[in-house]
Amino acid sequence: MNKPLTGSQLIGAYARGDFLFANARQTILAQGVSAELSETDPVLLADSVTKALAESEIPMAVGVLPFDTSAGTLRPGHLVIPRTLHRAGPVLESFAREVLAPPTTVTPVPSPERHLVAVANAVAALRDRNLRKVVLARALDLEFADRVRSERIVRNLAKDNPRDYTYAAALPDSRTIVGATPELLLAKEGLRVVSHPHAGTMPRSADPVADRANGEALLASEKNHIEHAAVTEALVETLRPFCRSLDVPAEPRLVSTPAVWHLGTTITGELLDRDITALRLAAALHPTPAICGTPTDAARSLVGELEPFDRGYYAGAVGWVDADGDGEWAVAIRCAEVADTSMRLYAGGGIVPASDPQTELDETSAKFQTLLRAMGLDLPQ
């Protein structure tokens, strides 16, 4: 009898084009495509996936939702039912760090100076348009002499971020999104539902005293608590009609990644209907104020005005749903979209009326470190 594969072996077996989703509880590797489902309306997509899984020998669909799921969007949600599916426990074994070649060019989009202006304009727009919060992102475009080895990035991400969600998924345009996110959009098992939003950020420090002070400052920050409350309140409001009961802690707690401190709140609930799927719930919640802003439509419009790029699948959702409707969807942040010899890294931050442009710029620089560390790079940002 063959010995079951471990989480580390699944990470090691990943190749570009596969789907990988690894966290502190389990590792999923899906390979090949037996059915492909794409739809710009995420609710219709959820219905199509449910029907396809009812007829499939493989009891799971995996994939991504784009950032923009509003009517008229050109980017579809994209899921596949794989040909082979492997599940194992978490990545417990240690493995060697993979080495990547440095890029030949690095281009910030927008420049740091223009991002400062965008944040200042966002703060003014919040007051003028009566918005509570908007999230602004920036990018780093990297060009390489040779093909980007996303497999190496994924293994380094899993090594660096064992408590987070390391993921890789093929996109409809032949790119691959890879990342390690701390943020759970939605997990469903039977009648139980969990969401773990993050909002409010401070950088980590190699100095233990400064690092502890940063965490304490975040926990005491009124500005960051306001930003976090906008997210949790919106999630609770959206989940409430689906739930018999909800448990929402009165205060967030500190959550750490290797790069940053966050404020996080674990929201749990009991669903009214066992048959509603994890993908359908994820479609209802996405995009949250953690990656878009609030009110949603006005914030998304402002993002389109102030960001000089299409987010694509950055700040979307990545995950899986099975034939029972259970599943897990994480927020697709701390990520990069990888092409053949190039990649684009993303980092964003929540802007509220009390935001300071330089602090917001520094926050995005700290968030870039998740990917840059995984690539072994120290780059100007």
N, C-alpha and C positions, 0 to 999 in steps of 0.2 A: 504494500500500500504506500502511495506517495506521501511524503511528509508535507503538511500544509506550509505554504509560503509565509514568511514573516513580513511585517510592514517594511522593514529595510530591504528585503528582497524585491518587493513590489516597487519601491522607489528606484532600486537599481535596474529593474526591468523596463521602467518607463522610457519610451521613445517619442519624439515629436509626432503628433498626430493622435496619440493616445489621450485618454482622460485620466487625470490623477486627482485624488482628493484625500488628504491625509490630515488627521488631527490627533488629539490626545487619547481618543477612544478607538479609532480604527483607521485603516488605509484601504482605499478603493482604487483599483486599476481596471479601466475598461478599454478594450482594444478592438479595433475594427468597427465596421458599421453594417448592421443588418437592416436598420431602418433609420431614416433621417426625417426630422420634423422641424420645419421653420415656419414662423408666423409672426407678423408684426404686432398682433393683438395677443398679449400674454394670457388672457382668459381663454380665448379660442385655442391657443397653444396647449394650455393645461387640459382642455377637453380632448384634443386630438391625441395627446400623450396617453391619457387614461384609456382611450379606445385602443390605441396601438399596443399598450402593455397587456390588455386583456387577451390579445391574440398572439402574444410573443412567448417564445420559450425562455428568453432571457428576461427576468422579472424586474428590470431596472432601466430607466432612461437617465442620461447624464447630459449636462451642457450648461448653457449660459443665457442670461437675459442682458440686453444692452442697457446703457444708462437711460436712454430716452425711449419710453414705451408709450408715449402719447400718440393720439390719432395723427396719422400722416407721417410717422417716423419711417425712415428708409432702412433702419437696421432691424433685422428680425431676431426674435428669440430663437435659439438654435439648440435642439436636443437630438441625441442619437440613442438608439437602442444598439448596444454593442454586439459584436459576434462572440466575444469572450469576456467574462467578468470574473475578477479576483477580489476577494475581501480578506483582510487580515487584521491583526491587532495593530496597535500604534507602533511607531518607529521607536524601538527601545535600544537597538544596538547602535554603537558609534561607528561611523565610517569616515574615510579620509576626505578632506576637502578637495574639490575639483578646481583646477587652475584654468582661468580664462585669459585669453589674450586681450590687451587693452584696445580700446577703440581708436580709430584713426582720426575721427572728428567728434566733437561734442557741441551740440547747439541747444541752448536753453530756449524754450518757447512758452511764453514770451521771455524777453530778457528780464533779469531780476528787477531792473529799474522800471520796466513797464508793468511788472506784476505789482510793484508798490503803488503805481498810479491806479491800477485796476482795483486794488483793495480800497483805496481812498474813494474811488468812484462808487464802489459797492456800498460803502458805509453811507455815503450821501444818498444813494438810491433807496437804501432801507428806510431812511427817514422820509424821503419824498413820496415813496410808494406804499408806505405803511407795511413793510415786510418785517418779519421777526428775525429771519436768518437767511443767508445765502452761502453756498459753498463754492469757493473759487479754486481751481486747480491750475497747475502749470506742468510742463513736460520737459524732459531732456531727450533730444534725438541723438542717438549714437550710431555711427557708421563704423563698420569693421572691414578688415582686408579679406577675411574668410567667413565662411558660414557660421552663424551664431549657434553655439551648442546649447540649446535650451535644456537638454538633459542635465548638463552640469549645473546650470543655474538652479534647477528644481532640487537637485540633491543637496546643494549648499543651503537653499532655503529651508529644507526639511531639517537639516542639521542645526541651523541657527535658531529655528522657531518651532520647537517641538510641541509647544502648548497651543499654537495658532493653527490656522487652516492653510496648509500648503496646497496649491492647486495648479493644474495646467489643463487647458482645454483648447482644442482646435476651433478656429473661428470660420465662419462661412467664406471669408475672403482669403483663405489659405494662410492667414497669420495664426499665431498661437499666443494665448494669454497665459502668463505665468505670474505667480505671486504668493505671498504669505500674509493673510489678513487675520487680524485678531477678532473681527466682528461677525457674529452670527446673526444673519437676518431672521431665519426661522428654521426650527427643527420640529418635526412632528413624529410622534410614535403613539399609535392608537388614538386615544382622546387627549393625550398630553401634548401641549405646545410650549415651546420655549423661544424667546428672542433675547439677544444680549447686545443691545445697542451701545456704541461708544461715541462719545463726543466730549470735547475738552482735552487739550493736549499740552504736555510739556516735554522737552527733550530729556533723555537720559544723560548721565555723565559718568565718565570713568572714575571720577573722584567720589568715593562712597558718601562723603559728607555733603558734597554739592548735589549728588544724585538724590539723597534722602530729602534735602531741602527743596529740590524741584518738585518731588512728589507731594510734599506737604503744602507747597505753595499752590499747586493745582487743586488740591482738596479744599483749600481755603479761598479759592478765587471765585468771586461773585460772577465775573464775566463768564467763566467756564461753566459754572453751574447753570446760568441762564441758557447758554448754548446747549447744554446737556438736557435740560428740562424740555426744550423745544422738541427734541427727538423723542424722549420717552413719552411725553404727552400725546404726540401724534401716533406713535405705535399703539399705545393703549386705546386711543379712540378708534383706530382701525380694527384692532383685534376684538374689541368688546362685542360687536354684533355676532361674532363667530363663537363666542365663549360662554359657557355656563358660569364660570368664575375666573377671576384674574388675581394674581398675587404680584403686587408692585412695591418693592422696597421704598421707604420714604426718602432715602438718600442714596446716591451712587457710591461706589467704592473705587479705590485705586486699582487699576489694571496695568500691568507692565508688559512691554515687549522689549527686545534687546535695544531698540532705537528710541522709544518714547514711553512716557506715562500717559494713560488715558483715565477719564472717568467712565465707568461702566455700570449698567444696571441690568440685572437678570430678571426678566419678566416671564412668569410662568402662568399657564392657564389650562382649564379643562374645556375641551371643545363641546359644542352642542351636537355636532354631527361628525361621526367617525369617518364618514365617506368623503368629506372634503379633503383634497389632497394637499400635500406640502407645497407643490408647485402653484396650486390655486391660491393658497395663503400667501406665498411669496409674491405672487403677482399683485395681490391686494396691498401689500405693505410697501412694495418698491415703486418709486424711489423714496427712501425715508429722508427726513430733514438732515440726517447725518451726512448725506452725500449730495443733497440737492438744495434744501432750504425749506422755508415755510412762509406763506402758503405755497404749495408745490408748484402750481402752474406759473405763478408770477416769478417765483425763484428760478424755475427752469428757463423762463424767458430771459431773465437777467443774466444767467449763466451763458446763454447763447450770445448775448450782446457783448460780454466782457472777456470771454475766453476766445483766443484766436485759433481754436482747433475744434474738431469734432471728437467728443470723448469716446465714441465707439462703444466698446464693452468695458472700458474703465468705469468704475463706480456703478457697474451693473450688478448682476448676481450670478454666482456659480454654484452648482451643486447637483443633486440627484433626487429622484423620486422613484419609488418602487410600485409594484403592482397592487400593494395594499394601500397605497396613498401616503405611506410614510416617506420621510426624506429629510434632507438637510441642505440649506441654502445659506451661503456666506456672501458677504458684501465684497465685491471684486475691487479691493483697494490694495495698496502696497504692491503694485504690479507693473508689468511691462507687456506691451504687445510686440511679439518677435516676428520679424520677416526673415528673409534669407540671410542677408549680410547687414541687417540694420535692426534697431529696436527703439521703441519709444517708452520711456519711463514716465509714470504719472505720480503726482502728489498734490493733495488739496487740503484746504482748511476751512473751517466754518467761520463766517464773518457775521458778527452781530454789531449793533450800534457802538459798543465800547471797544471794538477791535482797533489795534494799532498796526499799521501796514508793515513796519519792520518786524514786529513780533510774528505776524502772519507769514512773512517771507521766511523767517527762521524756522517756523514750524514745518513748512514744506521741505526745507532743506533736511531737517531731521528725519522726515518720513521717507525721503529718497534713500536714506541709509539702509533700509531693509533690503532693497535690490542691489545697491552699490556694494554693500558688504558681501552679499551672496556672489557677486562677480569679482570680488577682490580688488575693487577700484576705489580710488580717492580722487574725485573729479571736481573741477570748478562748477558751481551751480548757479 
